Amino acid sequence: MNLKSLKYGLMHGLVIMNFAGAPRVQLKNEENKIKIKNSLSLKSDTNIQTDPNEYIVLKINDRYQVTVLPDSIFTADGKVDQNEFTVRSIAILKGQIYIQDVPNMSLSSSDKTEVDLFEPLKIESDFFSFLTEKNQKLSLLIDLNLKNASLKVCNFSSDFKLKLFDHEIDQNLKPNEGVRFQGVLDKSGHVIYDILLEKRKVPQGKWAAKEICSQDQIKKIEDQVIQFRLKSMKDLEKSRLQKIAEKKRNDVLFLCHKPDSQLDQCHFILRQNKCIRERCNAEGKWADQTEISSIKNRCSIKGEVKDCGY
């Protein structure tokens, strides 16, 4: 872990800060999506996908964080060095992504050497590709809609040069200023590109006039994140209370548990290839275990509660 991470008590690399719902997080070195939780450090290239009522906030490094808003797709790629994953590039594949400086991070002049150690971060999509610069502040809201081949970028930080299309075209954005690009679709609904030297792709289309981006958009995002978070917490609490109520109901209805059963019912289960019958006694315990190998068809690995048959 680098010096600045130790100083500020931060986890280096790609870390889940908070989320709502159940965003799909797929690591390159994992076959299945992982079970996510706050402060979880992701150690490999990662794909994130959110549904309409989900979001996830990720710390990219000790400088930047990303909010993947509802109905969006995002990837982070990098390298692993001494069990640390360092993000080298992020890609916006669909939807709304908000990239900003890590909140509440103020650096003194003595920290500048540590900041300079950060490599540029590549930020890209089907419509743009640019590198961040040293000490560059970011507060960008990127909205990519591939269904109609449109892109909008809003800048809420200081003056920002948006280097698009592999530096073919630059857009100089002032604070609270945005720009739109309208691409072109073919008959199949795919974005049309011009292929340049070295197989570089530049999407066909044109820029619209620059426009004002309201800080209300950021406030809306922050409120949306808060509301989704509250809903997620309420849903968890509702689920917890339902489980408690179900347990209380089962405690009343059943004498034995794991599995639930009434008095003098039997549990048939296959253990070590033997059919075992056990009875629910008056003390609420499973007792009188008996092997009944002659009727194995009554047993299964999952087990079943039913009449004892005697």
MOZI-V990542 format. One record per pair of residues at least 6 apart in sequence whose ideal C-beta (glycine too) atoms are under 7 Angstrom apart, sorted by the first residue. I is the first residue (numbers start at 0). J is the second residue. D is the distance in whole Angstrom. If there is no record, write none. Layout:
# MOZI-V990542
i=I j=J d=D
i=I j=J d=D
This chain:
# MOZI-V990542
i=0 j=11 d=5
i=1 j=11 d=6
i=1 j=113 d=7
i=1 j=116 d=7
i=2 j=113 d=5
i=3 j=61 d=6
i=3 j=110 d=6
i=3 j=113 d=4
i=4 j=10 d=7
i=4 j=11 d=4
i=4 j=61 d=6
i=9 j=61 d=5
i=10 j=38 d=7
i=10 j=40 d=5
i=11 j=61 d=7
i=11 j=83 d=6
i=12 j=40 d=6
i=12 j=60 d=7
i=12 j=83 d=6
i=12 j=84 d=4
i=12 j=85 d=6
i=12 j=86 d=7
i=13 j=41 d=4
i=13 j=45 d=6
i=13 j=57 d=6
i=13 j=59 d=6
i=13 j=75 d=6
i=13 j=84 d=6
i=13 j=86 d=5
i=14 j=38 d=6
i=14 j=39 d=7
i=14 j=40 d=5
i=14 j=57 d=7
i=14 j=58 d=4
i=15 j=35 d=6
i=15 j=37 d=6
i=15 j=38 d=7
i=15 j=39 d=5
i=15 j=55 d=7
i=15 j=57 d=6
i=16 j=37 d=7
i=16 j=56 d=4
i=16 j=57 d=7
i=16 j=58 d=6
i=16 j=64 d=7
i=17 j=37 d=6
i=17 j=56 d=5
i=17 j=228 d=7
i=18 j=35 d=6
i=18 j=54 d=6
i=18 j=55 d=4
i=18 j=56 d=7
i=19 j=53 d=6
i=19 j=54 d=6
i=19 j=227 d=4
i=19 j=228 d=5
i=19 j=230 d=7
i=19 j=231 d=4
i=20 j=50 d=6
i=20 j=52 d=6
i=20 j=53 d=3
i=20 j=227 d=7
i=20 j=231 d=6
i=21 j=53 d=7
i=22 j=35 d=7
i=22 j=47 d=6
i=22 j=48 d=7
i=22 j=49 d=5
i=22 j=53 d=5
i=22 j=55 d=4
i=23 j=32 d=5
i=23 j=48 d=4
i=24 j=32 d=6
i=24 j=33 d=5
i=24 j=35 d=5
i=24 j=45 d=6
i=24 j=47 d=6
i=25 j=32 d=5
i=25 j=46 d=4
i=26 j=33 d=6
i=26 j=41 d=6
i=26 j=43 d=5
i=26 j=45 d=6
i=27 j=43 d=5
i=27 j=44 d=4
i=28 j=43 d=5
i=41 j=84 d=7
i=42 j=79 d=7
i=42 j=84 d=5
i=43 j=79 d=7
i=43 j=84 d=6
i=44 j=75 d=7
i=44 j=76 d=5
i=44 j=77 d=7
i=45 j=74 d=7
i=45 j=75 d=5
i=46 j=74 d=5
i=47 j=55 d=6
i=47 j=67 d=5
i=47 j=73 d=5
i=48 j=72 d=5
i=49 j=55 d=6
i=49 j=67 d=6
i=49 j=68 d=7
i=49 j=69 d=5
i=49 j=70 d=6
i=49 j=71 d=5
i=50 j=69 d=7
i=50 j=70 d=7
i=51 j=69 d=5
i=51 j=70 d=5
i=52 j=69 d=6
i=52 j=227 d=7
i=53 j=69 d=6
i=54 j=66 d=6
i=54 j=67 d=6
i=54 j=68 d=5
i=54 j=69 d=6
i=54 j=224 d=6
i=54 j=227 d=6
i=55 j=67 d=5
i=56 j=64 d=6
i=56 j=66 d=5
i=57 j=64 d=6
i=57 j=65 d=5
i=58 j=64 d=5
i=58 j=101 d=6
i=59 j=65 d=6
i=59 j=75 d=7
i=59 j=86 d=5
i=59 j=89 d=7
i=59 j=120 d=7
i=60 j=86 d=6
i=60 j=117 d=7
i=61 j=101 d=7
i=62 j=100 d=6
i=62 j=101 d=6
i=62 j=117 d=6
i=63 j=98 d=6
i=63 j=99 d=7
i=63 j=100 d=6
i=63 j=101 d=6
i=63 j=120 d=7
i=63 j=137 d=6
i=64 j=99 d=6
i=64 j=101 d=5
i=65 j=73 d=7
i=65 j=89 d=7
i=65 j=96 d=6
i=65 j=97 d=7
i=65 j=98 d=5
i=66 j=97 d=4
i=66 j=220 d=7
i=66 j=224 d=7
i=67 j=73 d=5
i=67 j=96 d=6
i=68 j=94 d=6
i=68 j=95 d=4
i=68 j=96 d=7
i=68 j=97 d=7
i=68 j=220 d=7
i=70 j=94 d=5
i=71 j=93 d=6
i=71 j=94 d=3
i=71 j=95 d=6
i=71 j=96 d=6
i=72 j=92 d=4
i=72 j=93 d=4
i=72 j=94 d=6
i=73 j=89 d=7
i=73 j=91 d=6
i=73 j=92 d=7
i=73 j=96 d=6
i=74 j=89 d=7
i=74 j=90 d=5
i=74 j=92 d=7
i=75 j=86 d=5
i=75 j=89 d=5
i=76 j=87 d=6
i=76 j=88 d=5
i=77 j=84 d=6
i=77 j=85 d=5
i=77 j=86 d=4
i=77 j=87 d=4
i=78 j=85 d=6
i=78 j=87 d=6
i=86 j=120 d=7
i=87 j=118 d=7
i=87 j=121 d=6
i=88 j=120 d=7
i=88 j=121 d=4
i=88 j=123 d=6
i=89 j=120 d=7
i=89 j=122 d=6
i=90 j=123 d=5
i=90 j=124 d=6
i=91 j=124 d=4
i=91 j=141 d=5
i=91 j=143 d=5
i=92 j=124 d=7
i=93 j=143 d=6
i=93 j=145 d=6
i=94 j=143 d=7
i=95 j=140 d=7
i=95 j=142 d=5
i=96 j=141 d=5
i=97 j=140 d=5
i=97 j=220 d=6
i=98 j=122 d=7
i=98 j=137 d=5
i=98 j=139 d=5
i=99 j=137 d=6
i=99 j=138 d=5
i=100 j=136 d=6
i=100 j=137 d=6
i=100 j=138 d=7
i=106 j=114 d=6
i=114 j=134 d=6
i=115 j=133 d=6
i=119 j=130 d=4
i=119 j=131 d=5
i=119 j=132 d=7
i=120 j=131 d=5
i=121 j=128 d=7
i=121 j=130 d=5
i=122 j=129 d=6
i=122 j=131 d=7
i=124 j=143 d=5
i=125 j=145 d=7
i=125 j=190 d=6
i=125 j=202 d=7
i=126 j=143 d=7
i=126 j=150 d=4
i=126 j=180 d=6
i=126 j=182 d=7
i=126 j=202 d=6
i=127 j=163 d=4
i=127 j=164 d=6
i=128 j=165 d=5
i=129 j=161 d=7
i=129 j=162 d=4
i=129 j=163 d=7
i=131 j=137 d=7
i=136 j=156 d=5
i=136 j=157 d=6
i=137 j=156 d=6
i=138 j=155 d=4
i=138 j=156 d=4
i=139 j=152 d=6
i=139 j=153 d=7
i=139 j=154 d=6
i=140 j=153 d=4
i=140 j=216 d=6
i=141 j=152 d=5
i=142 j=151 d=5
i=143 j=150 d=5
i=145 j=190 d=7
i=148 j=181 d=7
i=148 j=182 d=3
i=148 j=183 d=6
i=148 j=184 d=5
i=148 j=190 d=5
i=148 j=204 d=7
i=149 j=179 d=7
i=149 j=181 d=6
i=149 j=182 d=7
i=150 j=179 d=7
i=150 j=180 d=5
i=151 j=177 d=6
i=151 j=179 d=5
i=152 j=161 d=6
i=152 j=177 d=6
i=152 j=178 d=6
i=153 j=177 d=4
i=153 j=212 d=4
i=153 j=216 d=6
i=154 j=172 d=4
i=154 j=174 d=7
i=154 j=176 d=6
i=154 j=177 d=7
i=154 j=212 d=7
i=155 j=174 d=7
i=155 j=175 d=6
i=155 j=212 d=7
i=155 j=214 d=7
i=155 j=217 d=6
i=156 j=174 d=7
i=157 j=174 d=6
i=158 j=171 d=7
i=158 j=173 d=6
i=159 j=172 d=5
i=160 j=169 d=6
i=160 j=171 d=5
i=161 j=169 d=7
i=161 j=170 d=4
i=161 j=172 d=6
i=161 j=178 d=7
i=162 j=169 d=5
i=163 j=170 d=6
i=164 j=201 d=5
i=165 j=199 d=5
i=167 j=201 d=6
i=170 j=178 d=5
i=172 j=178 d=6
i=175 j=211 d=6
i=175 j=212 d=5
i=175 j=214 d=7
i=176 j=209 d=6
i=176 j=211 d=7
i=176 j=212 d=6
i=177 j=209 d=7
i=177 j=210 d=5
i=177 j=212 d=4
i=178 j=206 d=6
i=178 j=209 d=5
i=179 j=207 d=4
i=180 j=204 d=6
i=180 j=206 d=6
i=181 j=204 d=5
i=181 j=205 d=6
i=181 j=207 d=7
i=182 j=190 d=5
i=182 j=202 d=5
i=182 j=203 d=6
i=182 j=204 d=4
i=183 j=191 d=5
i=183 j=203 d=4
i=183 j=204 d=5
i=184 j=190 d=6
i=184 j=191 d=7
i=185 j=191 d=5
i=190 j=202 d=6
i=191 j=203 d=5
i=192 j=200 d=4
i=192 j=201 d=6
i=192 j=202 d=5
i=192 j=203 d=7
i=193 j=201 d=5
i=193 j=203 d=6
i=194 j=200 d=6
i=195 j=201 d=6
i=249 j=256 d=7
i=249 j=259 d=5
i=253 j=259 d=4
i=253 j=260 d=6
i=253 j=261 d=6
i=254 j=260 d=7
i=254 j=261 d=6
i=254 j=262 d=5
i=254 j=279 d=6
i=254 j=283 d=5
i=255 j=279 d=4
i=255 j=283 d=5
i=255 j=284 d=7
i=255 j=285 d=6
i=258 j=266 d=6
i=258 j=302 d=7
i=258 j=304 d=5
i=260 j=266 d=6
i=260 j=279 d=4
i=260 j=304 d=5
i=261 j=279 d=7
i=262 j=279 d=6
i=262 j=281 d=6
i=263 j=278 d=6
i=263 j=279 d=6
i=263 j=307 d=7
i=264 j=279 d=5
i=264 j=304 d=6
i=264 j=305 d=7
i=264 j=306 d=7
i=264 j=307 d=7
i=265 j=276 d=5
i=265 j=277 d=7
i=265 j=278 d=5
i=265 j=305 d=7
i=265 j=307 d=4
i=266 j=277 d=5
i=266 j=285 d=6
i=266 j=302 d=6
i=266 j=304 d=5
i=267 j=274 d=7
i=267 j=276 d=5
i=267 j=297 d=5
i=267 j=298 d=5
i=267 j=302 d=7
i=267 j=303 d=5
i=267 j=305 d=7
i=268 j=275 d=6
i=268 j=298 d=6
i=268 j=302 d=4
i=269 j=298 d=4
i=269 j=299 d=6
i=269 j=300 d=5
i=273 j=290 d=5
i=273 j=292 d=6
i=274 j=290 d=7
i=274 j=291 d=5
i=274 j=292 d=6
i=274 j=294 d=7
i=274 j=295 d=5
i=274 j=297 d=6
i=274 j=298 d=4
i=275 j=288 d=6
i=275 j=290 d=6
i=276 j=289 d=5
i=276 j=291 d=5
i=276 j=307 d=7
i=277 j=285 d=4
i=277 j=286 d=7
i=277 j=287 d=6
i=277 j=288 d=5
i=278 j=286 d=6
i=278 j=287 d=4
i=278 j=307 d=6
i=279 j=285 d=6
i=280 j=286 d=5
